[in-house]
Amino acid sequence: MKFVVLEPISIVIGIVKNTAGEIFITRRHENLHQGGLWEFAGGKVEKGETLDAALARELKEEIGIDVIQSAPLIRLRHVYADRTVQLHVFLITQFNGEPQSQSGQEWAWIKIEALDNYTFPAANRAILTALRLPPYYAILNDDSGDLLSNLKHLLAQNIKLIQARLKNLTASQVHDFLSVAYPLCRENGAWLLLNSGSAKAFEMTSDGVHLTSHDLLAMNTQPENLRWLSASCHNLSELKHAEKIGVDFVVLAPVLTTQTHPDVEPLGWDVFSKWVAECNIPVYALGGVSKTDLQMANHFGGQGIAGIRTFF
């Protein structure tokens, strides 16, 4: 039997964000497939059309705006029995016109943190996660000087997502640090995750747990009662496992050559891009990257930049 490999159907989606930090959403008509659910504007890329051109056309047709500035947010691939759909999701931060549905749909401007109160198609879960995540993910190591001073240094840079990797501390020491660090992060609007290699990581007060690759592969289901679950990945099978168990986001490393492990062969941006395209979760680039590589990471499908020395 001969199988025909179908070309992916490309879809562009535009997440329109205003200066108040609100996201524009519309509600599908009840008589349509998945009627009543909320969605973002977008549609199919026509033959010979670039992604930018398709995005501009779809947003003009659907919500009546002209796109001025857009940036990649996430790429998703959904494989069905009869077709493969590739979603190219963009964040629109500058536009002309007042968005409103051109087909009579209900529409609304909603704060990002309130989007969980609206029901979207299941396939949009990763998009909603990517919207909530910041561009930088800082790793706070317990062997890199004074922990509290380093934490304050990160918060002073307006870093909103931090992992505390406290593998050399006792449970009591981890507890004492978090008793100060966690309220400090809350005051600054930052999320603080605890590395799973830290003592009693799942019992400590934090915003979630970051799994080592070893702990990731040992886990078959997502733990309950965690605001965030992230993981470290180094190959495609680890990425696939993270997606399977419902990890919210991952770091993929090493993308470039690092000072700490100069003999380890880096993935490079091409491999990074290829693997990111095969999983439907936000991915941060880690290893040898700097804050100035953010645009590069976004271009290749990444959520942003993660690092230790990157922020010091």
C-alpha positions as CSV (number, residue, x, y, z in Angstrom):
1,M,0.0,0.0,0.0
2,K,1.3,3.4,-0.9
3,F,0.9,6.2,1.5
4,V,0.6,9.8,0.4
5,V,2.4,12.4,2.6
6,L,0.3,15.5,2.7
7,E,1.8,18.9,3.0
8,P,1.0,20.7,6.3
9,I,-1.8,23.3,6.1
10,S,-0.4,26.6,7.4
11,I,-2.5,28.7,9.6
12,V,-1.6,32.2,10.9
13,I,-3.0,33.4,14.3
14,G,-2.7,37.0,15.5
15,I,-2.8,37.7,19.2
16,V,-3.7,41.4,19.4
17,K,-2.4,43.2,22.5
18,N,-3.3,46.9,23.3
19,T,-1.3,49.4,25.4
20,A,-3.3,48.4,28.5
21,G,-1.9,44.9,28.3
22,E,-5.3,43.4,27.2
23,I,-5.8,40.7,24.6
24,F,-8.5,40.9,21.9
25,I,-10.6,37.7,21.6
26,T,-13.8,36.8,19.7
27,R,-16.4,34.1,20.3
28,R,-17.3,31.5,17.6
29,H,-20.9,31.5,16.4
30,E,-22.9,28.7,18.1
31,N,-23.7,27.0,14.7
32,L,-20.0,26.5,13.8
33,H,-17.6,23.8,14.8
34,Q,-16.6,24.3,18.5
35,G,-19.3,27.0,18.6
36,G,-19.4,29.2,21.7
37,L,-15.7,28.9,22.4
38,W,-13.4,31.9,22.4
39,E,-10.6,32.3,19.8
40,F,-8.0,34.6,18.3
41,A,-8.2,36.0,14.8
42,G,-6.5,34.2,12.0
43,G,-6.9,31.8,9.1
44,K,-5.3,29.8,6.3
45,V,-2.2,30.9,4.4
46,E,-3.0,31.0,0.7
47,K,-0.7,29.4,-1.9
48,G,2.3,31.6,-2.6
49,E,1.5,33.9,0.3
50,T,4.1,34.7,3.0
51,L,3.2,34.4,6.7
52,D,3.4,38.2,7.1
53,A,1.1,38.8,4.2
54,A,-1.4,36.2,5.4
55,L,-1.4,37.6,8.9
56,A,-2.0,41.2,7.6
57,R,-4.8,40.0,5.3
58,E,-6.6,37.8,7.8
59,L,-6.6,40.4,10.6
60,K,-7.9,43.0,8.2
61,E,-10.6,40.7,7.0
62,E,-11.6,39.3,10.4
63,I,-11.2,42.2,12.8
64,G,-10.6,45.3,10.6
65,I,-7.1,46.3,11.7
66,D,-3.8,47.0,9.8
67,V,-0.8,45.3,11.4
68,I,2.2,47.6,12.1
69,Q,4.4,45.4,14.3
70,S,4.3,41.7,15.0
71,A,6.6,39.1,16.5
72,P,6.6,35.3,16.6
73,L,5.0,33.9,19.8
74,I,4.9,30.1,19.3
75,R,4.6,27.5,16.5
76,L,2.3,24.5,17.0
77,R,1.8,21.3,14.8
78,H,-1.3,19.2,15.0
79,V,-1.3,15.9,13.2
80,Y,-4.7,14.4,12.3
81,A,-5.6,11.2,10.3
82,D,-6.3,13.2,7.1
83,R,-4.1,16.3,7.5
84,T,-1.4,18.1,9.4
85,V,-2.0,21.7,10.5
86,Q,0.9,24.0,11.3
87,L,0.0,27.0,13.4
88,H,2.1,30.2,13.2
89,V,1.2,32.4,16.2
90,F,2.2,36.0,16.3
91,L,1.9,38.7,18.9
92,I,0.6,42.0,17.5
93,T,1.6,45.0,19.6
94,Q,1.2,47.9,17.1
95,F,-1.8,48.3,14.7
96,N,-4.1,50.8,13.1
97,G,-7.8,50.7,13.6
98,E,-10.2,49.6,16.3
99,P,-10.5,45.8,16.4
100,Q,-14.0,44.4,16.2
101,S,-15.4,41.3,14.6
102,Q,-16.3,41.8,10.9
103,S,-18.7,38.9,11.0
104,G,-20.9,39.8,14.0
105,Q,-19.1,37.7,16.6
106,E,-19.1,38.7,20.2
107,W,-15.7,40.2,21.1
108,A,-13.9,41.5,24.2
109,W,-10.6,42.9,25.5
110,I,-9.3,40.7,28.3
111,K,-6.3,40.9,30.7
112,I,-3.9,38.1,30.1
113,E,-4.3,36.8,33.7
114,A,-8.1,36.6,33.2
115,L,-8.0,34.5,30.0
116,D,-8.3,31.3,32.1
117,N,-11.9,32.4,32.8
118,Y,-12.8,32.0,29.1
119,T,-13.1,28.7,27.4
120,F,-10.9,28.2,24.3
121,P,-10.3,25.1,22.1
122,A,-8.0,22.5,23.7
123,A,-5.5,23.1,21.0
124,N,-5.0,26.7,22.3
125,R,-3.6,25.6,25.7
126,A,0.0,26.2,24.6
127,I,-0.8,29.6,23.1
128,L,-2.4,30.7,26.4
129,T,0.7,29.5,28.3
130,A,3.0,31.3,26.0
131,L,1.1,34.5,26.4
132,R,1.5,34.3,30.2
133,L,5.3,33.5,30.1
134,P,7.9,36.3,30.0
135,P,10.8,36.4,27.5
136,Y,13.5,35.6,30.1
137,Y,13.9,32.7,32.5
138,A,16.7,33.2,35.1
139,I,18.4,30.3,37.0
140,L,19.6,31.1,40.5
141,N,22.4,28.7,41.5
142,D,23.4,28.0,45.1
143,D,27.1,27.9,44.2
144,S,27.2,31.4,42.6
145,G,27.6,33.7,45.6
146,D,25.1,35.2,47.9
147,L,21.7,33.9,47.0
148,L,19.6,36.7,48.3
149,S,21.8,39.4,46.7
150,N,21.7,37.6,43.4
151,L,17.9,37.3,43.6
152,K,17.6,41.0,44.2
153,H,19.9,41.6,41.2
154,L,17.6,39.6,39.0
155,L,14.5,41.4,40.3
156,A,16.2,44.7,39.6
157,Q,16.4,43.7,36.0
158,N,12.7,43.1,35.9
159,I,13.1,39.4,35.5
160,K,9.7,37.8,36.1
161,L,10.5,34.1,36.0
162,I,13.2,32.6,38.2
163,Q,14.3,29.1,39.0
164,A,16.1,28.4,42.3
165,R,18.5,25.5,41.9
166,L,19.4,24.7,45.5
167,K,20.9,21.3,45.2
168,N,23.7,21.9,47.8
169,L,21.4,23.1,50.6
170,T,19.7,21.2,53.3
171,A,15.9,21.1,53.5
172,S,16.1,23.6,56.4
173,Q,18.3,25.9,54.4
174,V,16.0,25.8,51.4
175,H,13.0,26.6,53.6
176,D,14.8,29.5,55.2
177,F,15.8,31.0,51.9
178,L,12.3,30.6,50.4
179,S,10.7,32.2,53.5
180,V,12.5,35.4,52.4
181,A,12.8,34.9,48.6
182,Y,9.2,33.9,47.8
183,P,7.5,37.0,49.4
184,L,10.2,39.2,47.7
185,C,9.3,37.7,44.4
186,R,5.6,38.1,45.0
187,E,6.2,41.8,45.8
188,N,8.0,42.2,42.5
189,G,5.4,40.3,40.4
190,A,7.8,37.5,39.7
191,W,7.3,33.7,39.7
192,L,9.8,31.6,41.7
193,L,10.2,27.9,40.8
194,L,12.2,25.3,42.7
195,N,14.5,22.8,41.0
196,S,13.4,19.2,41.6
197,G,16.9,18.4,42.8
198,S,16.5,20.7,45.8
199,A,15.6,19.0,49.1
200,K,11.8,18.4,49.5
201,A,11.1,20.4,46.3
202,F,7.5,19.4,46.0
203,E,6.8,20.3,49.7
204,M,8.3,23.8,49.7
205,T,6.4,27.0,49.2
206,S,6.9,28.2,45.6
207,D,5.2,28.9,42.3
208,G,6.1,25.5,40.9
209,V,8.8,22.9,40.3
210,H,11.4,22.7,37.5
211,L,12.2,19.0,36.8
212,T,15.7,17.8,36.0
213,S,15.8,15.7,32.9
214,H,16.2,12.6,35.1
215,D,13.1,13.5,37.2
216,L,11.2,14.3,34.0
217,L,11.7,10.9,32.5
218,A,10.8,9.2,35.8
219,M,7.4,11.0,35.9
220,N,4.4,9.7,34.0
221,T,1.7,12.1,35.1
222,Q,1.7,15.8,36.0
223,P,1.7,16.4,39.7
224,E,-1.3,18.2,41.1
225,N,-1.6,21.6,42.8
226,L,1.4,23.2,41.0
227,R,1.0,26.6,39.4
228,W,3.9,25.9,37.0
229,L,5.7,22.7,36.0
230,S,8.8,23.1,33.8
231,A,11.6,20.8,32.8
232,S,15.1,20.5,31.4
233,C,15.5,18.8,28.0
234,H,18.5,17.9,25.9
235,N,16.9,15.8,23.1
236,L,13.7,15.3,21.2
237,S,12.6,12.3,23.2
238,E,12.7,14.4,26.4
239,L,10.8,17.2,24.7
240,K,8.1,14.7,23.6
241,H,7.9,13.2,27.1
242,A,7.5,16.7,28.6
243,E,4.6,17.4,26.3
244,K,3.0,14.0,27.0
245,I,2.8,14.5,30.7
246,G,1.6,18.1,30.5
247,V,4.7,20.1,31.4
248,D,3.9,23.8,31.0
249,F,7.3,24.8,29.4
250,V,10.8,23.6,29.1
251,V,14.4,24.7,28.6
252,L,16.4,23.1,25.7
253,A,20.2,23.0,26.1
254,P,22.9,23.5,25.1
255,V,22.0,25.6,22.1
256,L,25.5,27.2,21.8
257,T,28.9,26.4,23.2
258,T,29.1,27.1,27.0
259,Q,32.0,28.2,29.2
260,T,31.2,25.5,31.8
261,H,31.0,22.6,29.3
262,P,33.2,23.6,26.3
263,D,33.6,20.0,25.1
264,V,29.8,19.4,24.8
265,E,28.6,19.5,21.2
266,P,25.9,22.3,21.1
267,L,22.7,21.8,19.2
268,G,22.9,25.0,17.2
269,W,19.9,27.1,16.1
270,D,18.9,24.8,13.2
271,V,18.5,21.7,15.4
272,F,16.9,23.9,18.1
273,S,14.3,25.1,15.5
274,K,13.7,21.6,14.2
275,W,13.0,20.1,17.6
276,V,10.9,23.0,18.8
277,A,8.7,22.7,15.7
278,E,8.0,19.1,16.7
279,C,6.6,19.8,20.2
280,N,3.6,21.9,21.3
281,I,5.0,23.6,24.4
282,P,6.9,26.8,24.9
283,V,10.7,26.3,24.8
284,Y,13.4,28.5,26.3
285,A,16.9,28.4,24.7
286,L,19.6,27.6,27.3
287,G,23.4,27.3,27.0
288,G,25.8,29.9,25.6
289,V,23.0,32.4,24.9
290,S,22.7,36.0,26.1
291,K,19.8,38.4,26.5
292,T,20.7,39.9,23.1
293,D,19.9,36.5,21.5
294,L,16.2,36.9,22.3
295,Q,15.2,37.9,18.8
296,M,17.1,34.9,17.4
297,A,15.4,32.5,19.8
298,N,12.0,33.9,18.8
299,H,12.8,33.6,15.2
300,F,13.6,29.9,15.6
301,G,10.4,29.2,17.5
302,G,11.6,29.7,21.1
303,Q,9.7,31.4,23.9
304,G,12.8,33.2,25.0
305,I,16.2,33.0,26.7
306,A,17.1,31.1,29.9
307,G,20.4,31.2,31.7
308,I,22.6,31.6,34.8
309,R,25.5,33.8,33.9
310,T,23.3,35.4,31.2
311,F,21.8,37.8,33.8
312,F,24.9,38.6,35.8
